[in-house]
């Protein structure tokens, strides 16, 4: 894989530049449209500044006409207010003079927020009715241009926190209402698609790197942010006919947005905060479900649920602010950007929540400014995170090229090792050998693919057998090479097959000075098959055991001798013993005794003796299988093997 650094840096700069420009532009436009613009507005009349009046009447299933209302019971609102705390079991009527309508060719009533299903009358004539619950988005209502008295708004309250009109209420030209609504929400209307595109971008990054969940959570957070922006203002008003879809989508999204924010922060903040955020997520979901169920009133009311769980939102805000302060005090530069973004959205969101709860007086909403600040800081953090990953690709590319070369070399080594394994196997004598005089089986288990244990056997013209078992110090390739040298040395010594000491002297002379510090321990047996005489010699190797049917115990034979290949001149002694028909000889390397189990216990000689004695009556093939199985089970299928393991079992049959 080849990665071009120039292309990477170019792409990341373009991507980051586009992100920054989009978010900064959105933030500036949002501030610009909310706090003023350079265009001359068409004349409009703010109803909230007029002498609006209200009347509280008992809720009635039948529709009431404004003419049936008592004329003497109306009370005046305070300036800049057109609503009040809900009075259970009662509806609210609002009226204000329509004498300003003469100023407009095609007048319209603009209501920014009507929390209850509103019905609007111009004098006694119904001009607008909306029956969906929880619809808080703008209403633009065409009116007649002829003043005639009052405009009435009937609010059938099902919201337990507030009844009436909220936000901006004004009279203006119908066409201007649309233009002004679009202009007030230009940041949301035109930049929401940017959030969606960026969400898809980071979702793609997540698919490219599954273990980086920060991309997934940030992608979903951006998508949720886009939905919040889309489902407000101009676009929401355009979707008025689909309010049964947009209302639940809006409030469910408002409810899960804090969860998505906490999931994102959980990937960024230290371990303690991760646990804290997990608890907050769990509580948030429980609180929201509980508030949703207790607000059930002829169907679920999302507004009432929001009113009920606002206390928890404020609690979350306080915890988030305290966490942010702690992070800033700790001075973790990596988290400073995320902390600033978190503070921006938490403080502005808490402000607007406290306004909704009536704790703060109504002013302009600032959540959207906090929202854009958060997106800017979070986005910069994630891009920097992404930038650092891309910056490492160049080094990774060089490392990958190096690894590729190493891998090619390893493939070559593996190929050579496989060939060496086959060559070593061809050097070893048969694992099973049988004639009328003896029966022989052998087993070897190398620590690596090739090893340093080596056995050989041969017979002379009279049918007498010579058996050699060698163990080269160490294991692996070097030991395997020395084992091959031992094979060649033994092949040259076969002229002395009847004389164990001569075999070892010959092998030692040929190996001395050529093994580069690796010595060879060995045990050699010569069996005179006619007489049953066993002559043996040892070169620093463990002894061997004879299993005899009529013997009360295992027979152990040892001989002294120096390892092969260490000293040019070494003396080796011969020992002899008499074999009886049915005797079984067990030769082994020290790898058998050095096997470990999961308790770090050695297999040891006593365990081997007990195993052989308890199974002395088995045939040598079954004995070989039993010993092999016990060794494998002891070290958990060779998991704790630390050296090559080999053993040979010979049965003397001649009578």
LOVEXKE-756475 format. One record per residue (C-alpha): residue in one letter; residue number from 0; x, y, z; chain. Coordinates in steps of 0.02 Angstrom, whole numbers, padded with zeros to 5 digits. Layout:
[A NUM [X Y Z] A] ...
//
This chain:
[X 0 [00000 00000 00000] A] [X 1 [00072 00167 -00052] A] [X 2 [00009 00329 00023] A] [X 3 [00061 00497 -00048] A] [X 4 [00091 00623 00093] A] [X 5 [00061 00775 -00018] A] [X 6 [-00113 00714 -00064] A] [X 7 [-00157 00677 00117] A] [X 8 [-00108 00848 00181] A] [X 9 [-00197 00933 00037] A] [X 10 [-00358 00838 00069] A] [X 11 [-00357 00867 00256] A] [X 12 [-00325 01054 00234] A] [X 13 [-00470 01069 00111] A] [X 14 [-00585 00969 00224] A] [X 15 [-00542 01069 00379] A] [X 16 [-00557 01234 00285] A] [X 17 [-00731 01187 00223] A] [X 18 [-00785 01135 00397] A] [X 19 [-00723 01294 00480] A] [X 20 [-00798 01409 00347] A] [X 21 [-00967 01321 00356] A] [X 22 [-00983 01329 00545] A] [X 23 [-00915 01506 00564] A] [X 24 [-01031 01566 00425] A] [X 25 [-01179 01482 00510] A] [X 26 [-01136 01559 00677] A] [X 27 [-01115 01734 00605] A] [X 28 [-01274 01723 00503] A] [X 29 [-01370 01659 00655] A] [X 30 [-01308 01805 00761] A] [X 31 [-01336 01927 00618] A] [X 32 [-01514 01877 00584] A] [X 33 [-01560 01871 00768] A] [X 34 [-01482 02031 00829] A] [X 35 [-01504 02141 00678] A] [X 36 [-01470 02159 00494] A] [X 37 [-01429 02295 00372] A] [X 38 [-01593 02289 00276] A] [X 39 [-01741 02402 00304] A] [X 40 [-01884 02298 00371] A] [X 41 [-02062 02318 00311] A] [X 42 [-02172 02401 00444] A] [X 43 [-02241 02280 00572] A] [X 44 [-02341 02303 00731] A] [X 45 [-02289 02209 00889] A] [X 46 [-02449 02149 00971] A] [X 47 [-02360 02109 01134] A] [X 48 [-02328 02296 01155] A] [X 49 [-02513 02340 01133] A] [X 50 [-02651 02337 01261] A] [X 51 [-02691 02153 01241] A] [X 52 [-02827 02081 01354] A] [X 53 [-02870 01908 01417] A] [X 54 [-03018 01812 01483] A] [X 55 [-03018 01647 01575] A] [X 56 [-03171 01539 01543] A] [X 57 [-03215 01361 01594] A] [X 58 [-03165 01232 01466] A] [X 59 [-03313 01183 01359] A] [X 60 [-03326 01042 01234] A] [X 61 [-03435 01153 01124] A] [X 62 [-03356 01291 01025] A] [X 63 [-03387 01466 01094] A] [X 64 [-03408 01616 00981] A] [X 65 [-03319 01778 01033] A] [X 66 [-03488 01868 01035] A] [X 67 [-03545 01754 01177] A] [X 68 [-03403 01811 01291] A] [X 69 [-03437 01934 01430] A] [X 70 [-03380 02106 01378] A] [X 71 [-03351 02169 01556] A] [X 72 [-03239 02027 01617] A] [X 73 [-03086 02059 01510] A] [X 74 [-02923 02101 01599] A] [X 75 [-02769 02182 01528] A] [X 76 [-02601 02092 01509] A] [X 77 [-02443 02166 01573] A] [X 78 [-02337 02241 01435] A] [X 79 [-02240 02112 01332] A] [X 80 [-02343 01968 01399] A] [X 81 [-02480 01870 01312] A] [X 82 [-02492 01717 01423] A] [X 83 [-02496 01653 01601] A] [X 84 [-02481 01500 01711] A] [X 85 [-02608 01368 01663] A] [X 86 [-02772 01368 01759] A] [X 87 [-02829 01185 01760] A] [X 88 [-03000 01156 01682] A] [X 89 [-03004 01327 01599] A] [X 90 [-02968 01399 01427] A] [X 91 [-02886 01565 01390] A] [X 92 [-02955 01695 01270] A] [X 93 [-02843 01835 01209] A] [X 94 [-02897 01988 01112] A] [X 95 [-02815 02144 01042] A] [X 96 [-02871 02285 00929] A] [X 97 [-02861 02262 00740] A] [X 98 [-02861 02447 00696] A] [X 99 [-02679 02434 00632] A] [X 100 [-02735 02323 00489] A] [X 101 [-02768 02472 00375] A] [X 102 [-02578 02490 00357] A] [X 103 [-02562 02326 00260] A] [X 104 [-02623 02275 00089] A] [X 105 [-02626 02089 00133] A] [X 106 [-02611 02083 00322] A] [X 107 [-02561 01931 00422] A] [X 108 [-02545 01884 00604] A] [X 109 [-02376 01807 00646] A] [X 110 [-02370 01700 00804] A] [X 111 [-02197 01630 00844] A] [X 112 [-02253 01506 00979] A] [X 113 [-02428 01448 01025] A] [X 114 [-02413 01310 01152] A] [X 115 [-02595 01255 01141] A] [X 116 [-02710 01218 00996] A] [X 117 [-02755 01397 00943] A] [X 118 [-02911 01459 00856] A] [X 119 [-02905 01636 00784] A] [X 120 [-03057 01746 00753] A] [X 121 [-03065 01914 00668] A] [X 122 [-03215 01989 00754] A] [X 123 [-03342 01844 00749] A] [X 124 [-03268 01760 00597] A] [X 125 [-03155 01610 00621] A] [X 126 [-03000 01634 00512] A] [X 127 [-02882 01498 00577] A] [X 128 [-02890 01338 00679] A] [X 129 [-02753 01216 00726] A] [X 130 [-02795 01059 00822] A] [X 131 [-02627 00970 00843] A] [X 132 [-02554 00961 01017] A] [X 133 [-02380 01019 01061] A] [X 134 [-02354 01120 00902] A] [X 135 [-02239 01263 00952] A] [X 136 [-02179 01319 00782] A] [X 137 [-02228 01481 00694] A] [X 138 [-02404 01517 00631] A] [X 139 [-02433 01640 00488] A] [X 140 [-02621 01680 00480] A] [X 141 [-02697 01784 00336] A] [X 142 [-02820 01918 00394] A] [X 143 [-02947 02032 00314] A] [X 144 [-02882 02208 00278] A] [X 145 [-03037 02293 00347] A] [X 146 [-03025 02336 00533] A] [X 147 [-03184 02297 00628] A] [X 148 [-03144 02282 00811] A] [X 149 [-03039 02142 00886] A] [X 150 [-02936 01990 00842] A] [X 151 [-02970 01845 00961] A] [X 152 [-02858 01696 00999] A] [X 153 [-02937 01549 01090] A] [X 154 [-02810 01435 01178] A] [X 155 [-02875 01266 01238] A] [X 156 [-02740 01226 01364] A] [X 157 [-02670 01053 01392] A] [X 158 [-02495 01113 01439] A] [X 159 [-02475 01121 01627] A] [X 160 [-02339 01252 01630] A] [X 161 [-02401 01396 01524] A] [X 162 [-02552 01447 01421] A] [X 163 [-02556 01583 01289] A] [X 164 [-02442 01654 01157] A] [X 165 [-02256 01664 01178] A] [X 166 [-02111 01743 01084] A] [X 167 [-02150 01865 00944] A] [X 168 [-02331 01910 00901] A] [X 169 [-02351 02042 00766] A] [X 170 [-02459 02109 00625] A] [X 171 [-02373 02132 00457] A] [X 172 [-02385 02101 00270] A] [X 173 [-02419 01919 00229] A] [X 174 [-02275 01909 00103] A] [X 175 [-02158 01995 00225] A] [X 176 [-02197 01865 00358] A] [X 177 [-02131 01729 00246] A] [X 178 [-01977 01827 00198] A] [X 179 [-01941 01877 00377] A] [X 180 [-01967 01699 00439] A] [X 181 [-01847 01634 00307] A] [X 182 [-01720 01769 00346] A] [X 183 [-01731 01739 00534] A] [X 184 [-01697 01555 00506] A] [X 185 [-01574 01562 00361] A] [X 186 [-01437 01480 00464] A] [X 187 [-01549 01333 00507] A] [X 188 [-01630 01321 00335] A] [X 189 [-01477 01322 00226] A] [X 190 [-01342 01252 00340] A] [X 191 [-01436 01103 00409] A] [X 192 [-01388 01007 00249] A] [X 193 [-01206 01048 00289] A] [X 194 [-01226 00960 00457] A] [X 195 [-01303 00810 00371] A] [X 196 [-01160 00800 00245] A] [X 197 [-01032 00814 00385] A] [X 198 [-01127 00682 00482] A] [X 199 [-01114 00564 00334] A] [X 200 [-00929 00607 00317] A] [X 201 [-00889 00558 00496] A] [X 202 [-00999 00404 00480] A] [X 203 [-00890 00355 00333] A] [X 204 [-00734 00381 00439] A] [X 205 [-00810 00266 00569] A] [X 206 [-00840 00130 00439] A] [X 207 [-00658 00147 00386] A] [X 208 [-00598 00131 00566] A] [X 209 [-00723 00033 00668] A] [X 210 [-00631 00044 00833] A] [X 211 [-00639 00235 00833] A] [X 212 [-00815 00258 00903] A] [X 213 [-00786 00444 00924] A] [X 214 [-00826 00462 00738] A] [X 215 [-00991 00369 00757] A] [X 216 [-01049 00469 00907] A] [X 217 [-00998 00634 00829] A] [X 218 [-01086 00585 00668] A] [X 219 [-01248 00546 00761] A] [X 220 [-01228 00705 00864] A] [X 221 [-01214 00807 00704] A] [X 222 [-01367 00720 00631] A] [X 223 [-01467 00756 00788] A] [X 224 [-01409 00937 00782] A] [X 225 [-01466 00948 00601] A] [X 226 [-01638 00882 00648] A] [X 227 [-01653 01011 00788] A] [X 228 [-01610 01149 00666] A] [X 229 [-01723 01083 00528] A] [X 230 [-01874 01059 00640] A] [X 231 [-01878 01240 00694] A] [X 232 [-01930 01399 00608] A] [X 233 [-01956 01409 00421] A] [X 234 [-01938 01225 00375] A] [X 235 [-02050 01171 00519] A] [X 236 [-02184 01294 00465] A] [X 237 [-02171 01225 00289] A] [X 238 [-02202 01052 00361] A] [X 239 [-02359 01107 00455] A] [X 240 [-02465 00978 00365] A] [X 241 [-02349 00842 00431] A] [X 242 [-02355 00902 00611] A] [X 243 [-02404 00730 00677] A] [X 244 [-02233 00672 00618] A] [X 245 [-02129 00826 00654] A] [X 246 [-02191 00851 00833] A] [X 247 [-02140 00680 00901] A] [X 248 [-01980 00684 00798] A] [X 249 [-01933 00854 00869] A] [X 250 [-01964 00813 01051] A] [X 251 [-01891 00639 01046] A] [X 252 [-01736 00713 00965] A] [X 253 [-01729 00848 01101] A] [X 254 [-01737 00709 01229] A] [X 255 [-01599 00601 01154] A] [X 256 [-01484 00746 01110] A] [X 257 [-01411 00753 01288] A] [X 258 [-01383 00564 01277] A] [X 259 [-01287 00583 01114] A] [X 260 [-01187 00726 01189] A] [X 261 [-01141 00619 01340] A] [X 262 [-01094 00472 01228] A] [X 263 [-00976 00585 01132] A] [X 264 [-00899 00656 01292] A] [X 265 [-00883 00479 01360] A] [X 266 [-00760 00442 01219] A] [X 267 [-00658 00597 01258] A] [X 268 [-00654 00628 01446] A] [X 269 [-00550 00527 01573] A] [X 270 [-00609 00362 01647] A] [X 271 [-00695 00437 01800] A] [X 272 [-00805 00547 01691] A] [X 273 [-00844 00401 01576] A] [X 274 [-00923 00309 01723] A] [X 275 [-01013 00468 01778] A] [X 276 [-01082 00498 01603] A] [X 277 [-01142 00318 01591] A] [X 278 [-01241 00342 01751] A] [X 279 [-01311 00507 01687] A] [X 280 [-01365 00426 01523] A] [X 281 [-01455 00288 01616] A] [X 282 [-01544 00411 01732] A] [X 283 [-01588 00526 01586] A] [X 284 [-01677 00386 01493] A] [X 285 [-01772 00331 01648] A] [X 286 [-01823 00510 01691] A] [X 287 [-01883 00546 01515] A] [X 288 [-01987 00386 01504] A] [X 289 [-02062 00419 01676] A] [X 290 [-02105 00601 01633] A] [X 291 [-02178 00548 01468] A] [X 292 [-02294 00423 01552] A] [X 293 [-02352 00534 01694] A] [X 294 [-02393 00673 01570] A] [X 295 [-02516 00559 01482] A] [X 296 [-02675 00656 01454] A] [X 297 [-02783 00595 01311] A] [X 298 [-02620 00543 01229] A] [X 299 [-02438 00583 01263] A] [X 300 [-02392 00766 01281] A] [X 301 [-02209 00798 01241] A] [X 302 [-02220 00975 01307] A] [X 303 [-02284 00916 01475] A] [X 304 [-02148 00783 01479] A] [X 305 [-02019 00919 01442] A] [X 306 [-02090 01027 01581] A] [X 307 [-02076 00878 01700] A] [X 308 [-01897 00831 01662] A] [X 309 [-01826 01008 01646] A] [X 310 [-01765 00990 01825] A] [X 311 [-01656 00844 01771] A] [X 312 [-01591 00941 01620] A] [X 313 [-01538 01081 01739] A] [X 314 [-01455 00950 01852] A] [X 315 [-01362 00879 01702] A] [X 316 [-01308 01055 01658] A] [X 317 [-01239 01086 01832] A] [X 318 [-01143 00921 01829] A] [X 319 [-01075 00960 01656] A] [X 320 [-01019 01134 01710] A] [X 321 [-00932 01066 01866] A] [X 322 [-00848 00931 01761] A] [X 323 [-00790 01062 01636] A] [X 324 [-00720 01172 01773] A] [X 325 [-00624 01023 01843] A] [X 326 [-00552 00983 01671] A] [X 327 [-00499 01164 01645] A] [X 328 [-00418 01171 01818] A] [X 329 [-00323 01011 01781] A] [X 330 [-00255 01099 01626] A] [X 331 [-00279 00955 01504] A] [X 332 [-00243 01043 01340] A] [X 333 [-00314 00899 01238] A] [X 334 [-00487 00922 01316] A] [X 335 [-00490 01112 01321] A] [X 336 [-00581 01130 01154] A] [X 337 [-00714 01002 01200] A] [X 338 [-00736 01084 01369] A] [X 339 [-00763 01256 01293] A] [X 340 [-00892 01185 01172] A] [X 341 [-00979 01092 01313] A] [X 342 [-00987 01248 01421] A] [X 343 [-01059 01348 01276] A] [X 344 [-01204 01230 01243] A] [X 345 [-01237 01190 01426] A] [X 346 [-01242 01371 01484] A] [X 347 [-01349 01431 01339] A] [X 348 [-01462 01279 01350] A] [X 349 [-01482 01299 01537] A] [X 350 [-01525 01483 01511] A] [X 351 [-01664 01441 01389] A] [X 352 [-01728 01300 01500] A] [X 353 [-01737 01419 01649] A] [X 354 [-01829 01542 01537] A] [X 355 [-01955 01406 01492] A] [X 356 [-01976 01368 01677] A] [X 357 [-02012 01552 01712] A] [X 358 [-01859 01574 01823] A] [X 359 [-01776 01693 01701] A] [X 360 [-01874 01830 01610] A] [X 361 [-01911 01803 01425] A] [X 362 [-01779 01870 01307] A] [X 363 [-01701 01810 01146] A] [X 364 [-01657 01626 01143] A] [X 365 [-01469 01597 01142] A] [X 366 [-01464 01407 01129] A] [X 367 [-01428 01413 00943] A] [X 368 [-01276 01523 00967] A] [X 369 [-01213 01404 01101] A] [X 370 [-01253 01261 00986] A] [X 371 [-01145 01330 00845] A] [X 372 [-01002 01368 00964] A] [X 373 [-01010 01189 01025] A] [X 374 [-01010 01119 00848] A] [X 375 [-00862 01229 00803] A] [X 376 [-00758 01173 00953] A] [X 377 [-00811 00991 00945] A] [X 378 [-00782 00988 00758] A] [X 379 [-00610 01064 00778] A] [X 380 [-00569 00933 00911] A] [X 381 [-00626 00787 00802] A] [X 382 [-00538 00856 00650] A] [X 383 [-00378 00875 00750] A] [X 384 [-00402 00696 00808] A] [X 385 [-00425 00645 00626] A] [X 386 [-00279 00755 00574] A] [X 387 [-00163 00666 00695] A] [X 388 [-00216 00497 00626] A] [X 389 [-00184 00554 00448] A] [X 390 [-00016 00627 00501] A] [X 391 [00036 00455 00559] A] [X 392 [-00008 00375 00392] A] [X 393 [00157 00433 00315] A] [X 394 [00257 00350 00453] A] [X 395 [00141 00202 00445] A] [X 396 [00173 00190 00258] A] [X 397 [00360 00182 00285] A] [X 398 [00336 00059 00426] A] [X 399 [00220 -00043 00317] A] [X 400 [00350 -00052 00179] A] [X 401 [00476 -00110 00307] A] [X 402 [00353 -00236 00375] A] [X 403 [00319 -00298 00199] A] [X 404 [00504 -00331 00175] A] [X 405 [00512 -00416 00344] A] [X 406 [00358 -00516 00297] A] [X 407 [00436 -00571 00134] A] [X 408 [00590 -00622 00231] A] [X 409 [00481 -00717 00355] A] [X 410 [00391 -00805 00213] A] [X 411 [00559 -00856 00145] A] [X 412 [00612 -00915 00318] A] [X 413 [00449 -01011 00340] A] [X 414 [00476 -01092 00171] A] [X 415 [00654 -01138 00220] A] [X 416 [00593 -01199 00389] A] [X 417 [00464 -01311 00306] A] [X 418 [00600 -01380 00193] A] [X 419 [00716 -01402 00343] A] [X 420 [00579 -01495 00436] A] [X 421 [00559 -01615 00291] A] [X 422 [00747 -01637 00279] A] [X 423 [00762 -01670 00466] A] [X 424 [00619 -01795 00456] A] [X 425 [00712 -01885 00317] A] [X 426 [00867 -01894 00427] A] [X 427 [00774 -01978 00570] A] [X 428 [00756 -02166 00571] A] [X 429 [00584 -02246 00564] A] [X 430 [00472 -02215 00715] A] [X 431 [00414 -02396 00707] A] [X 432 [00530 -02545 00676] A] [X 433 [00499 -02730 00703] A] [X 434 [00583 -02897 00662] A] [X 435 [00589 -03068 00742] A] [X 436 [00707 -03006 00878] A] [X 437 [00649 -02832 00930] A] [X 438 [00501 -02716 00918] A] [X 439 [00537 -02526 00922] A] [X 440 [00426 -02370 00931] A] [X 441 [00484 -02189 00946] A] [X 442 [00402 -02020 00981] A] [X 443 [00468 -01843 00963] A] [X 444 [00385 -01674 00994] A] [X 445 [00491 -01524 00945] A] [X 446 [00468 -01358 01033] A] [X 447 [00480 -01272 00864] A] [X 448 [00452 -01337 00689] A] [X 449 [00625 -01415 00694] A] [X 450 [00720 -01470 00847] A] [X 451 [00880 -01536 00921] A] [X 452 [00823 -01711 00974] A] [X 453 [00884 -01849 00860] A] [X 454 [00870 -02038 00864] A] [X 455 [00940 -02172 00749] A] [X 456 [00948 -02361 00742] A] [X 457 [01032 -02491 00633] A] [X 458 [01070 -02676 00634] A] [X 459 [01222 -02774 00578] A] [X 460 [01228 -02926 00466] A] [X 461 [01193 -03042 00613] A] [X 462 [01032 -02952 00661] A] [X 463 [01105 -02862 00811] A] [X 464 [01038 -02688 00844] A] [X 465 [01121 -02522 00886] A] [X 466 [01005 -02383 00949] A] [X 467 [01059 -02201 00974] A] [X 468 [00963 -02059 01058] A] [X 469 [01040 -01883 01056] A] [X 470 [00988 -01716 01131] A] [X 471 [01075 -01559 01068] A] [X 472 [01082 -01416 01194] A] [X 473 [00952 -01283 01156] A] [X 474 [00818 -01296 01023] A] [X 475 [00773 -01226 00855] A] [X 476 [00875 -01205 00696] A] [X 477 [01050 -01210 00772] A] [X 478 [01010 -01367 00871] A] [X 479 [00934 -01447 00716] A] [X 480 [01095 -01413 00618] A] [X 481 [01202 -01492 00754] A] [X 482 [01081 -01640 00759] A] [X 483 [01108 -01663 00572] A] [X 484 [01296 -01661 00604] A] [X 485 [01269 -01796 00736] A] [X 486 [01175 -01900 00608] A] [X 487 [01323 -01890 00488] A] [X 488 [01445 -01932 00628] A] [X 489 [01343 -02085 00680] A] [X 490 [01332 -02143 00499] A] [X 491 [01523 -02142 00492] A] [X 492 [01533 -02239 00656] A] [X 493 [01420 -02383 00603] A] [X 494 [01574 -02491 00571] A] [X 495 [01591 -02496 00761] A] [X 496 [01408 -02534 00795] A] [X 497 [01450 -02674 00918] A] [X 498 [01561 -02561 01024] A] [X 499 [01470 -02414 01107] A] [X 500 [01631 -02330 01168] A] [X 501 [01706 -02333 00993] A] [X 502 [01545 -02258 00923] A] [X 503 [01553 -02113 01046] A] [X 504 [01741 -02087 01023] A] [X 505 [01719 -02079 00834] A] [X 506 [01571 -01959 00846] A] [X 507 [01658 -01848 00974] A] [X 508 [01814 -01828 00867] A] [X 509 [01710 -01777 00717] A] [X 510 [01600 -01656 00815] A] [X 511 [01728 -01575 00929] A] [X 512 [01762 -01394 00883] A] [X 513 [01622 -01388 00754] A] [X 514 [01466 -01363 00861] A] [X 515 [01500 -01181 00910] A] [X 516 [01473 -01211 01094] A] [X 517 [01322 -01326 01074] A] [X 518 [01356 -01493 01157] A] [X 519 [01264 -01656 01128] A] [X 520 [01207 -01779 01261] A] [X 521 [01178 -01955 01198] A] [X 522 [01137 -02132 01251] A] [X 523 [01188 -02281 01143] A] [X 524 [01128 -02462 01163] A] [X 525 [01190 -02618 01074] A] [X 526 [01079 -02772 01085] A] [X 527 [01153 -02942 01047] A] [X 528 [00991 -03020 00992] A] [X 529 [01055 -03200 01004] A] [X 530 [01121 -03193 01181] A] [X 531 [01009 -03052 01245] A] [X 532 [01159 -02956 01307] A] [X 533 [01135 -02766 01314] A] [X 534 [01293 -02660 01305] A] [X 535 [01271 -02473 01330] A] [X 536 [01368 -02312 01348] A] [X 537 [01316 -02137 01400] A] [X 538 [01375 -01962 01352] A] [X 539 [01299 -01849 01485] A] [X 540 [01123 -01913 01448] A] [X 541 [00986 -01972 01568] A] [X 542 [00985 -02159 01603] A] [X 543 [00855 -02283 01540] A] [X 544 [00729 -02400 01619] A] [X 545 [00691 -02584 01590] A] [X 546 [00514 -02648 01622] A] [X 547 [00524 -02834 01664] A] [X 548 [00369 -02938 01691] A] [X 549 [00434 -03040 01839] A] [X 550 [00531 -02898 01920] A] [X 551 [00461 -02819 02079] A] [X 552 [00516 -02646 02025] A] [X 553 [00571 -02541 01878] A] [X 554 [00753 -02574 01830] A] [X 555 [00856 -02416 01810] A] [X 556 [01025 -02409 01719] A] [X 557 [01145 -02264 01713] A] [X 558 [01322 -02238 01649] A] [X 559 [01440 -02090 01662] A] [X 560 [01515 -01997 01516] A] [X 561 [01548 -01821 01452] A] [X 562 [01437 -01742 01319] A] [X 563 [01493 -01754 01138] A] [X 564 [01576 -01608 01049] A] [X 565 [01648 -01525 01205] A] [X 566 [01820 -01603 01224] A] [X 567 [01923 -01676 01082] A] [X 568 [01978 -01822 01191] A] [X 569 [01848 -01898 01306] A] [X 570 [01839 -02071 01382] A] [X 571 [01674 -02165 01378] A] [X 572 [01635 -02320 01480] A] [X 573 [01533 -02470 01433] A] [X 574 [01408 -02556 01546] A] [X 575 [01310 -02714 01511] A] [X 576 [01157 -02807 01572] A] [X 577 [01059 -02962 01523] A] [X 578 [00891 -02944 01437] A] [X 579 [00750 -03069 01456] A] [X 580 [00617 -03103 01326] A] [X 581 [00476 -02976 01346] A] [X 582 [00586 -02842 01424] A] [X 583 [00542 -02665 01373] A] [X 584 [00677 -02531 01368] A] [X 585 [00627 -02348 01388] A] [X 586 [00751 -02213 01331] A] [X 587 [00708 -02028 01343] A] [X 588 [00778 -01851 01332] A] [X 589 [00777 -01730 01479] A] [X 590 [00637 -01631 01392] A] [X 591 [00518 -01763 01463] A] [X 592 [00565 -01722 01643] A] [X 593 [00567 -01534 01613] A] [X 594 [00385 -01523 01557] A] [X 595 [00284 -01395 01657] A] [X 596 [00099 -01390 01700] A] [X 597 [-00010 -01238 01736] A] [X 598 [00043 -01245 01919] A] [X 599 [00227 -01231 01867] A] [X 600 [00261 -01410 01926] A] [X 601 [00388 -01519 01835] A] [X 602 [00341 -01689 01767] A] [X 603 [00501 -01756 01852] A] [X 604 [00577 -01930 01857] A] [X 605 [00469 -02001 01997] A] [X 606 [00310 -01963 01900] A] [X 607 [00386 -02046 01745] A] [X 608 [00435 -02202 01843] A] [X 609 [00262 -02218 01917] A] [X 610 [00181 -02197 01746] A] [X 611 [00292 -02333 01669] A] [X 612 [00269 -02455 01812] A] [X 613 [00079 -02437 01816] A] [X 614 [00070 -02475 01629] A] [X 615 [00208 -02607 01617] A] [X 616 [00089 -02741 01554] A] [X 617 [00036 -02641 01399] A] [X 618 [00105 -02679 01227] A] [X 619 [00240 -02557 01176] A] [X 620 [00123 -02471 01050] A] [X 621 [-00010 -02445 01185] A] [X 622 [00125 -02396 01309] A] [X 623 [00191 -02267 01188] A] [X 624 [00014 -02197 01164] A] [X 625 [-00015 -02192 01352] A] [X 626 [00148 -02103 01391] A] [X 627 [00122 -01980 01249] A] [X 628 [-00055 -01942 01309] A] [X 629 [-00001 -01916 01489] A] [X 630 [00138 -01798 01439] A] [X 631 [00020 -01697 01328] A] [X 632 [-00115 -01688 01462] A] [X 633 [00010 -01636 01595] A] [X 634 [00071 -01484 01497] A] [X 635 [-00102 -01441 01425] A] [X 636 [-00075 -01503 01247] A] [X 637 [00109 -01450 01249] A] [X 638 [00062 -01273 01301] A] [X 639 [00193 -01273 01440] A] [X 640 [00327 -01366 01342] A] [X 641 [00499 -01285 01360] A] [X 642 [00612 -01408 01269] A] [X 643 [00607 -01542 01135] A] [X 644 [00531 -01704 01199] A] [X 645 [00580 -01878 01134] A] [X 646 [00574 -02057 01194] A] [X 647 [00603 -02232 01121] A] [X 648 [00529 -02397 01182] A] [X 649 [00616 -02560 01128] A] [X 650 [00545 -02734 01164] A] [X 651 [00663 -02882 01163] A] [X 652 [00572 -03034 01091] A] [X 653 [00704 -03168 01053] A] [X 654 [00688 -03326 01159] A] 
//
